Amino acid sequence: MKKNILILLITIFSLFLLAHKHVLAQSPAPTIVEDPFGAIEAPPGVDLLNQQAGGSGIGIIVFFSNLIKFLAVIAGLWTMLNFISAGFTYITSSDSGSLSKIGTKLTLSVVGLAIIVASYTIAAVLGLILFGDATFIINPKIPSPI
């Protein structure tokens, strides 16, 4: 009994879908509205980035390029502060336990600085190999379609 009811429901649903599809096929084609939102202007900060990108409207790439440069400068300053802090700890400490902390701090600072330099080097080498310009990834120039 349950199987028959299930088959009946599936049949009715299938017929409904076929009839609905047939009715929709006879409806007139919808009209295409061009630019339904109107002209959208970029906010003031993004507008300046778009101008730096040559007016191509892709200022977000310039923003991320500037952000990466800024983070590299911050990382370099952090490394310098770690070196100064380790030197100050070395001068003022008298126990041997702090020497291992100083060594660890200096080692991690040098590794961080090496990672920063290696990332720029890898980006330059990849840019040179793939695009023929070492600064293509680091300082992108977006061509405009006009």
N, C-alpha and C positions, 0 to 999 in steps of 0.2 A: 504494500500500500504506500509506504513512504517513498519507495523507488518510483512508483507511478506519478506521485505528486511532484517529485523532483524533476522528472522528465517533462511533465506538463509545464512547470515553471520555467525550465530552460527553453522550451519551445516557445512559450509566450514571450519571454525576454528576447529571444532571437528574432521573432517576428516583429517585435516592437523596434528593435535596432534596425532591421531592414526597412521597415516603413519610415522610420525617422530619417534614415539616410536618403531614401527616395524623396521625401519631402524637402530635405535640405538641398538636394541636388537641383531642385526646380526653383529655388529662391534666386533672386537677382544677385549679381556679383556686387560685393561691397565696394564703395568708392574709396579710393586711396587718398588719404589726407596727407599732404606734404607738410613736414615740420610742425607737428601738433603742439610742441612746447614753445614755439617762437624762437627768437634769437637768444641764446644763452651766452652771456659775457663772462669771461674769467674774472675771479676776484683780483683785487689789486696786486697781491703778492705773486700770484700765479701769472698774472699778466706781465710782470717784469721778467719772470723766468722764461716766458714764451718769447719775449723780445730778445733775451740773451741767446735763445735757441734759434735765432734767425727768423722769428715770426712763423715758425712751422707749427706752433700749437702743441709742441711736445716738451713743455718746460719741466715736466716731472723727471725726465732723464737728467736734465741739468741740476735739478734739486738733489737727486740721489748722488750725482757725481760730487756736488759740493758737500753733501753730508758725509760721504766717505772720506773726502779730504779733511774735513773738520774732525772726524773721529780719529784719523791718523795723527793729526796734530795733538789731540787730547791724549792719545796713547803715548806719544813721544814725551809729552810733558809729565805724564804719570811715571814713565820710566825714569826720567831725570829726577823727579821727586823721590822715587825709590832709591836711586843711587845716593842722593843727598842724605836721606834718612838712614840708610845703611852705614854711610860714612860717619854720621853723627853718633849712631849706636856703637860703632867700632871705637870711636874716640872716647866716649863716656863710659863704656862698660868695663868691668874688671873681672867678671867671671867667664869661664870657658864655655858655658852653655849658650851665651849670647853669640859666640862666634859661629856656631852652627846656624843660628837664626839669620845672621848676617850673610853667611854663605848661601843659604837658601833664598833669601830675598834678592841677592845679586844675581844668582843663577836664573831665577824666574824673570827678573827684569831683562836680562840679556836674551833669554828665550823669547819673551814677548816682543822685544825690539827686532829680533831676527825674524819673527813671524810677520811683523809689519813690513819689513824690507823685502822679505820673500814674496809676500802677496803682491806688492807693486812690481817686483821683478817678473813674476809669473804672468801678471796682467800685461806687462809690456812685451814679453816674449810671445804670448798668445796673440796679442794685437799685431805684432810684426809678422808672425807666421800666417795668421788667418786673413788679415786685412791689409798688410803691407805698410802699416803705420803703427809705431810703438805706442803712441798716445791715443789710439782709437778707443780703447776700453776705458782708460783713465780719464781722458778728456774728450768725450764724444762730440762730434759735430754732426748734427742731424740735417740731412739735405731736405730742402723744401720741395714740394711737388710742382711749384710754379716756376 
